[in-house]
Amino acid sequence: MAELKRVLDTGGLVAVGLAYLVPLTVFTTFGSVTRLTEGHLPLAYLITTAAMLFTAASYAQLVPAFPSAGSAYAYARGTFGERVGFIVGWVLLLDYLLLPAINYLVIALYLHAQFPGIPSSALIIVALVLVSVLNVVGIGSVRNVSLLLVVAQLIFAAVFTVAAFAHADGRFPLEPIYSSTVAWPSILAGSAVLCLSFLGFDAVSTLSEEARAPERTVPRAILLTTLCGGLIFTILSYAAALVVPDWRALKVSDSAGLEVMGPLGGRWMIAFFLATYIAGSFASAVAAQASVSRILFAMGRDGVLPPSGFGVLSSRFRTPVRAIVIVAVISTVVLLTSLDTLVSIISFGALSAFSMVNLAVVKRFLFDERRRGAGNLLRYGLLPLSGLAATAWLWASLPRTALLIGLAWLGIGVVYLLIRVARVGEGAPVMEEQ
């Protein structure tokens, strides 16, 4: 049996995890969440980071139990059975389908802000076509460039932070982190939306077969990735608050990052930001579309989705062209919706899946394996239940539109599952992991 080469240590795993997190994603939601939290974006990031650390700890507990696969779908399926696993996978599929779209939208928003003569819709279509063509032809070279783009983002983040602190001229107010005017419902709503920023930390768990001593290195890397990502997001959001201390001064929520760059270095800082941010978003769109198209291909090949539409490879390029085109068509939803709506819908799926991961720890170790003792109750009971409470609280704080759309998608999945189960001899559909 062929095996993957074990080459990744803890540091390498953390590097991959940070690449998935995309450091400059702070500026994707900077304007909207700054307004939502009334200038307390760093506080919202701290709350989200704390909640995600509980969930990351649950991922870390489940890695040894599922060493060859690592996702909320795999954990739910292995712990609660195929039907629950399918529902969790179905909810996550909503995230996967919309991740390419959000990249197209932010690329168009920031380019349109700089070149208002070009319609946003035209920019979206151009980005969508370019990414789709790359996915059809092959993306090996893009994968190699992705690491360079992450390094470029970290360099920009360092330059931006130093420039922002210098701009503050020795004044470092605590108001962005805490003040007497904090409106906690708004803070929690903002924290729920920011879960989008942490979608990549669970990617580390999928590398168990390529990690050295995975039972030790992978759990550490999951926790370190979450902690490092949270610190980066908090520092960048605080630095941005130093440049724009009055959140009411923000003119355009969707491209507010440009308003932060101007006072720090004029055109050169804006150009540096646009180059790294858009390049990173483009690479993220390529990777996201590649990932979801292959998930859809696997589901079509295994009969979970119609094989004729999804389970076919191009004879010339050996890529799932039909699945790629279907994802591209779905991505045109960005022409009809807003950035805030897309972000909150994706957060719905993430928080739903994270809640099930926390619950899976409790069931597997305290109920299935019957582990007892104060230490086990703390490790497999109190900590994951705290994570469950935190994610459920954030989930309930999402905007109403996101909840309605997310629940509608969940309902479609339940109906589809019931139809499949009702057929003689068929159980729950199985989503093979790639």
N, C-alpha and C positions, 0 to 999 in steps of 0.2 A: 504493500500500500504506500502510495506517494505521500510524503510529509513535507510541510513547509519548513523552511530553514529558520531556526531559532537564532535571531540576530539582535533583537531589541532588548535593551536593558531598561531600567526605570527611566533614565534620562531620555532615551530614544522614544519611549512610549509617551512621555509628557510632551515631547516636541510634536509628535503626531497629534496628540489631543489638542494642543494649542493651535495647530494648523486648522483643525476642524472648527474651533471656536471663532476664528477670525477676529483678531484684536480690535480692528476698526469698526466692528459691528456696533460699537457704542454710538456712532454717528448715524446709524440707520434709524434709530428711534429717539435720538437726542432731543429733537424739537418737541415731538408729540408727548413724550413721557415727562420732559421738563415742565411743560404746561400742565399736564395732568397732575403732577405732584407739586405744582406751584413752587418750582425751584429746588426741590429736594431730591433730585435724581441720584446723587451719591448715596443718600439714605436708602432709597428704593433698591439700589444695587446691593447694598450691604444686607438688606433683608432677604433678597433673592438668593444671594450667595449662601447665607446661613441655611435657608431652606434646602438649597441644592446640595449642601454638604451632607445633610441627613440622608438624602436620596443617594448620593454618591457612596456613602457608607453602606447602604443596602446593596448597591451594585457590587461593591467590593466583597460583601459576604457571599454573594451568589456566584461569583466567578469560579471558585473551586468546585462548586456543584455542577456547573455547566461550562467545563473548560474548553469545549470546542465551538461554542457559540456564545454570543453575548449581546443580547438586546432585550428590551422589555417583552417583546413577543416570545422569545425563547424561554425567558424566565416564567412568564405567565402560563405558557403551554406546558412546560415541564412541571409546574407546581399545581395548577388548577385544571389542567386537561386541555384538549384540543379546542373545545368550543370557546372557552374563555380566552385562550391564546389567540384564536382567530379574531375575536372582537377587539382585543388589544392591538393586534397587527392591523386590523382594518382602520382603527382610529389613527394609528401612526402613519398609515398610508396617506391620509389627508395631509399630514405634514410633508411627506416626501413629494407629493404632487404639487404642493404650493411653494416649496423652497426655491425651485428655479424661477418661478414667477416673481417672487419678492426681489430677487437679484435684478431681473429685467426692469422692474419698476424703479428701484433706487438708482440704477444706471441712467435711466431716462430722466428722472427728477433732477439729478445733479447736473447732467449735461444740459438739460433745458434751462436750468437756472443760469448757466453761463452763456448759453446760445439760445436765447428766447425765440429767435426766428425759426428754429426747427421744432415742429410739433412733438410733444412727448410720445404720442402714439406712433409716429414714424421711427423714433429712436428705439422704442420697445420692439417694434417689428424687426428692425435691423439687427438688434442684439439677439433676438430670438432666432432669427434665421442663421446668423453666424454660429451661435452655440449649437444649433441643431445640425448644421453641416459638419462641424468638428466632431460631433458625436457619431454621425453616420460614417465618416471617413476613418476615424480613429483618434484617440486622445492621448496616446503615449507621450508625445512631446509636451502636451499641456500639463500632464502630471509632473513632469520634471521641472517645469517652470513654476508650478504652484508653490514649492518650497521657497524659491527665491522671492516670490510675491509675499509670503508670510514674513520673511526676513525684512523685506522692504517696509512692510506695515509696522514691524517692531521698531525699525529705525525711525520711521516717521513719528510713532508714538513717543519715543524718547525725545526727539527734537521738539515736538509739540509741547510735551510736559515741561521741559526746561524753559521754553519760550513763554509758556503761560505763567509759570512761577516767577519768571523775571518780570513779566508784565504786571504781576500783582504788586510789585514794589514793596515787598515785606508785609503786605496785608493778607492774612489767611483766615478769613471769617469761618465760623462754625455753622452759620445758618444753612448752607446746603446739606449738611449732615444732620443737624437738629436745631429746632427753634421752638419757641412757645406757640407758634402759629401752625404747627404741623396738623394737617387734616388726615388722620389715619386711614379713613376709607379711601381717600385719593392715593395715599402712599401705597396701600396694599393693591389697589387697582394697577398702579404703575409697576409694582413689583411683579404682578402676575404677567403683564405684557413682556417684561424683561426676561422671562424664562426662555424666550427665543434665543437670547445670547448664549445660553448654556446647552443648546441642543447637541453640541458635539462631544461633550465629555463622555457620553456612553460609547462613543466610537472606540475608545481605548479597549473596552471589554471585548471587542470583536477580534483583537489581535492576540488572543491567548495562545494560538498555535504558532505564533512567530516570536514569542517572548521567551527569554531565558527565565527559568524558575517562575512560571506564570502565576503559581499560587501565592507568590510573594511580591513579584514586581508589578503585576497588573493591578491588584488592589491599591498599592501605594500610588501608582501612576494615576488611577482614577481620582483619588482624593487630592493629589497634588495638582492635577490639571484643573479641577474645580476650584481649588483655593487660589492658584495662580491666575486663572481666568477672572475670578471675582475681584482679585486685587487690581489687575490691569484695568478692568472696567470701572472700578470705583475711583482709581487714581485719575484716569482719563476724564471721567465725568466731573470730578472735582476740579481738575485743571480747566475744563471748559467753563465751569461755573465762575472761576476766577476771571475769565475773559469777559463773560456776559453775566455780571452779578445780578442784574434785574431780568428775570425770566419774561416779564411783560414786554421787554424790548425786542424779543424775537419776532420777526416779521412773517417768516414762512416756516411752518413746522417740518414739512417733509424734507427740506434741504437746509435746515438750520445750521448744519455743520459749516457751510460756507460763511455764515455770519460770524462764526467763532474764529475762522482763520484770518479774516481781513485785518483785524487790529494787531495781529502778531507779526505780519510780514508782508502785508499787501498781496500783490499778484503772485509773487514767487511762492508764498506759503499756500495760497489757494491752488496754484498749479501743482505743487508737490502733493498736496492733499488729494486733489482730483485724480492725479496719475496713480497713486497707490490705492486709493479707495475704489476707483472704477476698475482698475486691473484686478484687484482682489475680488470684487463682486463678479467680474466676468469669469474668472477662474472658478469661483464658487458655483456659478450658474452651470458651467460645463460639468463639474463634478457632481452637482446635485441632479442634473438631467441624466447623466450617465448612470448614476446609482438607481434612480427610480425607474428608468427605462429597463434596466436589467432585473429589477424586482418584478415589474410587470411581465417581462419575458418569462421569468421563472414561473410565475403564477399561471401564465397562459400555457406553458409547456406541461405543467402539472395538472392542468384542467381546472384550476381554481377560477380562472377567467377564460373566455372563449379562445381556444388555441389559434383559430384562423386570424384573429385580430391581434393577438399579443405574442403567441408562442412561435414566431417565425423569424429566422435570421436571413439577412441579405446574403445571397450566394456570392456576391462580388466582394462586399466589405466584411462579411461575417459579423455584422452588428445587428441588433434588433431594430431595424429601420421603422417598422410599423409602430412599435412601442414608443420610439423616439418622436415620431410624428404625432402620436396621440398625446404625449406629454406636452409637446409644443402647442397643440390646439388648446389643451386645458389651460396652458399658461396665458393664453390671450384673455383670461378672466381679469388680468391686471388692467385691461382697457376699460373695465366697467366698475372697478372698485378702488378703494383708497389704501394707502400704505398702512394706516392704523388698523383697518379691518383685516388685512392679510396677516399682520403681525399677531393680532389677538387670536385669530383662528388657529394659527400654527401653535401658539401657546396653549390653546385648548387641548390639542392632541398631545403635546409634550406632558402637560400636567396630568392628564388622564393616565398616560402610560407610566409616569413616575409614581403615581399613587399605587398602581398595581404592583410595581417592583417592591415598594415598601411593604405592602401586604403579603407579597410572596415570601419575604424573609420570615415573617411571623408564622405563616402556615407551615413552611417547610421545616424550620428548625424547632419551633415550640410544639407544633401539633403532629407533624408527620414523623420527625425524628425524636420527639418527646425529650428534648434537652431541658434539664432542670438546674436549679441553683441560681443564686443571686446574680452571678456574673453573666450567665446565659440569658436571664430575664432582662438584664440591662442591655446586653448586646443584641439579642434577637427579639426583644419585646419593646422596651422603652424607646430606644433609638429609632427603629423603623416606624413605630407608631407616632413618634414625634415628627418624622419625615412625612408620614401619611397625613397628619393633621395640618402640617405646614402647606403641603401641596394642595390639599383639599380646600384650605382657606384661600389660597391664591386662586385656585380654580373658580371658586364661588365669587371672587372679586373681579373676574373678567367682565368686559362689557357685554351687555345683553345680546347684542347682535352676534358676537362670537359664540356665546352659549347656545343661541338658537340654531345657528348654522352647524355647530359642532354636534349638537344633539340630533339634528336632522340627519347628518351623515352617519352617526351612530345607529339611528333607527333604520336607515337603509341597510347597514351591515347586519343588523339583527334579523331583518326580514329575509335578506339573502341567505343567512345562515339557516333560518327555519325552513326555507324552501329546500335547501340542500339536504338538511337532516331528514326532512319528511320523505325524501325519495328512498325507495327500498334499497337497503344495503349501502347507503352512503352516510358517512359520518361528517364531521366538520371539515371544511376545506383546509388543507395544509399549505402554509406559505413557506416554501423552502428559502433558507437564508443564503445570501451570496457573499 
